[in-house]
Amino acid sequence: MPSDSSALFARHRGSLIDYAARIVGSRVQAEDVVQEAWLKLRLAEEQRTVLEPVAYLYRLVRNLAIDTRRKLSREIMRGASEQTGLAVPDEAPSAERSAEAKDELRLVLEALAALPERTQIAVRMNRIEGRTLQEVANHLDLSVTRTFTLVAEGVAHCDRWRARGAAARPK
C-alpha cells in the first residue's frame, strides 16, 4: 500500500509539473524539480515536520524551480560569455597596420618639422594637444581667425607630405 506522500504525489504530480514548467521554462527540467521536491517531502515526513503536505510540496516545487532557473541562467550566461570571448576579434593592430601607422607618424612629424615655428606650435597645440583655437591664439598672441588659418595651412601641408610619402611607399 502506498504511503500518504506517494498518493499525494501521484494525485498532484501533473499540476506540480505544469507549475514548475511555467517557472523553469522546460517540462523536462520541471519533472526533475518535482521529483526532487517529492524526495524532500518524504524526508520531511520521516522527521514528522510537515503539517500541510500539499502547500509544502507546492512551496518546495516553487523554490526548487526558481533555483533551477537561476542555475540554468548562470550556465547560459557563462557559456555565452565564453563563446563571445572566443568570437571577439583581437583589437590589437596587425603588424602590417602597426608598421604603416609608424611610417605615417614619421611622415607627419617630418612635415611638421618643415613648417615655420609658429605654424608648428599652432598645429601641435590644436591637433595633438586638443587645445581650442582661442587657447592657441592667446598663446601665440594672434587672432582666432589667423590661428585658424595657420592650423588649416599646417594640416594641409602635413596631408600633402603624407600623401607624397604614401605614394612613394612600395605596395
C-alpha angles and dihedrals in degrees: 000000000000119000121249091258091052092051091044090049093048091050095050102030097102095048091044090054091049089049093049093043090058089056102041097032095228130086092208091053089044091056090053090049093050092047091052091048091053091052090051090048091053091050092049092048091053087057089046094231101125117097099166106031097180094050090043091051093050091047090050091049092048094049094044091047092052090048090049092049091051091048092050091048091052091049092049092048092047091050092046093050091049091050092045090049089057093044096050109104119232107265094204112105118251119257089253093051091046091053091048091051092050090049091049092050091050090053093049092049090050090050091050091050090055092057126090112270096251092052091048091053093047093050094045094047095046104034103028104029094034096232119158121252088248091056091048091046091051091049093049094038092237136125118267089243092054090045090052089052092050092050093046092049091047094049091047090051091050091048092052091046091049092048091052090049092048091050090052092050115101114248 
